[in-house]
Amino acid sequence: MTSIAGGVLESPDRRPLAPPDGGRFAAIIFDMGSTLLEYENVPWAALYPSCVGSVHSYLERRRRPKVPSFEEFLNRFRLLLEVRRKRIREECREYRIGDLLRQLLRSCDIRTADGELARISNAYYAPIRRQLTVYPDGVTTLKALRDAGYRLGLLSNTCFRAQDHREELIRFGLWPLLDVASFTSTGTYRKPHPEPFRQVAKRLDVPPGRCLYVGDRQVEDVHGPQGAGMAAVLVRRPGRAYESGLTRSIEIEQVGQLPDLLGCRR
């Protein structure tokens, strides 16, 4: 197993990382949150109330009848969210924020006009967008890998709209470097279920055994791709709890170490 020590990549034989049957990888597939983009500059526990508060303010500004207090509105949201989280834990099934918000409004007997759900979804997502940042080595790493001939993909667990993520990837200069970007909100399952990994490999027109997946979570980003026949690299982010022995994979501390790990010339 290749690992890092003191920020320096160490490999027993110093050879570039390659598929088990030899040759080289054809595609590198990235996770998005906490791998290329940072969504947790504000912890999710604090972001959720801000998002729900943004929707509540939207409804109050429009003088909508039957808008409950913020506390009741937030509690209703949390109850609905927990139902979806239970389904995720049991079945790895994704949910969509628009469906949850629609159900939240119905529970309050609030009707929406045509097209208004999109504006309400925008209000919900605004606090997330404001605190979002990009990792400084993301663009340079993708450019180096693209120049080296790799096909580049992205696969992200998300309940949010693909258009939201497309806009932020464009904003940070990542979108033009990707051959394929896949978001679980457009499908049925989420990582670590093998189906999203198989689908992104199919879209890249690369066999799973020639794909390398890169992400920051042990279950979703190591067990998941390995279960679909891919190799995996774990990006160990500071402050995140990692369970010793839970996964066996290559481990790095920064995405910017990938080109050297793969033997790319600078």
C-alpha positions in Angstrom: 0.0 0.0 0.0 1.3 3.4 -0.9 1.0 6.1 1.8 2.4 9.5 2.7 4.6 10.6 5.5 5.2 14.2 6.4 3.4 15.3 3.2 5.9 13.3 1.0 4.6 10.4 -1.1 6.3 7.2 -0.3 6.0 4.0 -2.4 7.9 0.8 -1.7 9.2 0.5 -5.3 8.8 4.2 -6.4 6.9 3.0 -9.5 3.9 5.0 -10.8 0.5 3.9 -9.5 -1.0 1.5 -12.1 -4.0 -1.0 -12.4 -3.4 -4.4 -10.8 -3.1 -6.1 -14.2 -0.5 -3.6 -15.4 -0.5 -0.8 -18.0 -1.9 2.5 -16.9 -5.2 4.0 -15.8 -7.3 5.5 -18.6 -9.5 7.7 -16.4 -9.3 9.5 -13.1 -12.7 10.2 -11.4 -13.0 12.7 -8.6 -15.4 13.2 -5.7 -16.4 16.9 -5.5 -17.1 18.0 -1.9 -14.0 18.1 0.3 -12.0 16.9 -2.6 -12.1 19.6 -5.3 -14.6 22.0 -3.6 -15.0 22.7 0.1 -18.7 22.8 1.1 -18.0 22.7 4.9 -16.4 26.0 5.6 -19.5 26.3 7.7 -20.5 23.0 9.3 -23.7 21.4 7.8 -25.3 21.5 11.3 -25.2 25.3 11.0 -25.9 25.5 7.3 -29.2 23.6 7.4 -30.9 26.1 9.7 -29.5 28.9 7.5 -30.9 27.3 4.4 -34.3 26.7 5.9 -34.3 30.2 7.3 -33.6 31.6 3.8 -36.7 29.8 2.5 -38.8 30.9 5.5 -37.7 34.5 4.8 -38.6 34.2 1.1 -42.1 33.0 2.1 -42.6 35.8 4.6 -41.5 38.5 2.2 -44.2 37.3 -0.2 -46.7 37.5 2.6 -47.7 33.9 2.0 -50.6 32.8 4.3 -50.1 29.9 6.8 -46.4 30.3 7.1 -45.6 28.8 10.5 -42.9 30.2 12.9 -39.3 29.5 11.9 -38.9 27.1 14.8 -41.9 25.0 13.6 -40.8 25.2 10.0 -37.3 24.0 10.9 -38.6 21.1 13.0 -40.9 20.0 10.1 -37.9 20.1 7.8 -35.7 18.1 10.2 -38.4 15.4 10.5 -38.7 15.1 6.7 -34.9 15.1 6.3 -34.5 12.2 8.8 -36.9 10.0 6.8 -34.6 10.5 3.7 -31.5 9.9 5.7 -33.0 6.6 7.0 -33.6 5.6 3.4 -30.0 6.5 2.5 -28.7 4.4 5.4 -30.9 1.4 4.5 -30.9 1.5 0.7 -28.3 4.0 -0.5 -31.1 5.8 -2.4 -30.6 9.5 -3.2 -33.2 12.2 -2.6 -33.7 15.5 -4.3 -33.9 18.8 -2.3 -36.8 20.0 -4.5 -38.9 17.0 -3.5 -38.2 17.6 0.2 -39.0 21.3 -0.1 -42.3 20.5 -1.9 -43.2 18.1 0.8 -42.3 20.7 3.5 -44.5 23.3 1.9 -47.4 20.8 1.6 -47.1 19.9 5.3 -47.7 23.6 6.0 -50.6 23.8 3.5 -48.6 26.3 1.4 -49.3 26.1 -2.3 -46.7 27.3 -4.9 -47.2 28.9 -8.3 -45.7 27.4 -11.5 -42.0 27.9 -11.4 -41.9 29.1 -7.8 -40.3 25.9 -6.5 -37.2 26.7 -8.5 -37.0 30.1 -6.7 -37.5 28.5 -3.3 -34.8 26.0 -4.1 -32.5 28.9 -5.1 -33.3 30.5 -1.7 -32.4 27.3 0.1 -29.1 26.9 -1.7 -28.0 30.5 -1.4 -26.3 30.1 2.1 -24.3 27.1 0.8 -23.2 28.9 -2.4 -22.0 31.9 -0.3 -19.5 29.9 1.8 -18.3 27.6 -0.9 -14.6 27.6 -1.9 -12.2 25.7 -4.2 -9.1 23.9 -3.1 -6.1 25.8 -4.6 -4.5 22.7 -6.2 -7.7 21.5 -8.0 -7.4 23.3 -11.3 -3.6 22.7 -11.7 -4.0 19.0 -10.9 -6.8 18.5 -13.4 -4.8 20.3 -16.1 -1.7 18.2 -15.4 -3.7 14.9 -15.6 -5.5 16.1 -18.7 -2.2 17.0 -20.4 -0.9 13.5 -19.5 -3.8 12.0 -21.5 -6.2 10.9 -18.8 -9.9 11.2 -19.2 -11.4 13.0 -16.3 -14.7 12.5 -14.5 -16.5 13.6 -11.5 -19.0 11.7 -9.4 -20.6 13.4 -6.4 -23.2 12.4 -3.8 -25.7 15.3 -3.7 -29.3 16.1 -3.2 -29.0 19.4 -5.0 -29.7 20.2 -8.6 -27.1 19.4 -11.3 -27.3 23.0 -12.6 -26.2 24.4 -9.2 -23.1 22.3 -9.3 -22.4 23.0 -12.9 -22.5 26.7 -12.2 -20.0 26.5 -9.4 -17.7 24.2 -11.3 -17.7 26.8 -14.1 -17.2 29.6 -11.6 -14.0 27.9 -10.3 -12.6 26.9 -13.7 -13.1 23.1 -13.2 -15.9 22.4 -15.6 -14.0 22.8 -18.9 -11.4 20.2 -17.6 -14.0 17.4 -17.0 -15.1 15.0 -19.7 -18.0 13.8 -17.6 -19.7 15.1 -14.4 -22.3 12.9 -12.7 -24.5 13.9 -9.7 -26.5 11.3 -7.8 -29.5 13.7 -7.6 -30.1 12.8 -11.3 -30.3 9.1 -10.6 -31.5 6.5 -8.1 -28.5 5.5 -5.9 -25.7 7.3 -4.1 -22.2 6.2 -3.2 -21.1 3.7 -1.9 -23.7 1.8 -4.1 -21.7 0.4 -7.1 -24.2 1.6 -9.7 -23.1 5.3 -9.8 -19.5 4.2 -10.3 -20.5 1.9 -13.1 -22.5 4.6 -14.8 -19.8 7.2 -14.8 -17.3 4.6 -16.1 -19.7 3.8 -18.9 -20.1 7.5 -19.8 -16.3 7.8 -19.9 -16.2 4.7 -22.1 -13.5 3.3 -19.8 -13.7 -0.2 -18.1 -14.0 0.2 -14.3 -10.7 -1.6 -13.9 -8.9 1.2 -15.7 -10.5 3.9 -13.6 -9.0 5.5 -10.5 -11.4 7.1 -8.0 -10.2 9.9 -5.7 -12.2 11.1 -2.7 -12.0 12.0 1.0 -14.4 9.4 2.7 -13.5 5.9 3.5 -16.8 4.2 2.9 -18.2 6.3 0.0 -14.9 6.9 -1.8 -12.9 3.8 -1.1 -15.3 0.9 -0.4 -17.7 2.2 -3.1 -15.3 2.3 -6.1 -13.5 -0.8 -5.0 -16.9 -2.6 -4.9 -17.4 -1.5 -8.5 -14.0 -2.8 -9.6 -12.1 0.5 -9.4 -8.9 1.4 -7.6 -9.2 4.2 -5.1 -7.1 7.0 -3.6 -8.1 8.4 -0.2 -7.5 12.2 0.4 -7.1 12.5 4.2 -8.5 15.9 5.1 -7.5 17.5 8.5 -10.1 17.3 11.2 -11.9 14.4 9.7 -12.1 11.2 11.7 -10.7 8.2 9.8 -11.0 4.7 11.2 -7.8 2.7 11.3 -8.0 -0.5 9.3 -11.4 0.3 7.8 -10.1 0.6 4.3 -7.0 -0.4 2.3 -6.1 2.2 -0.3 -3.5 4.6 -1.4 -3.6 7.7 0.9 -2.5 11.2 0.1 -3.0 14.6 1.9 -3.5 16.8 -1.1 -5.0 16.3 -4.5 -1.9 18.0 -5.9 0.1 14.9 -5.2 -1.8 12.8 -7.8 0.3 13.8 -10.9 3.5 12.6 -9.1 1.8 9.4 -7.9 0.8 8.6 -11.4 4.2 9.4 -12.9 3.1 12.5 -14.8 5.9 14.6 -16.2 5.7 18.3 -15.2 
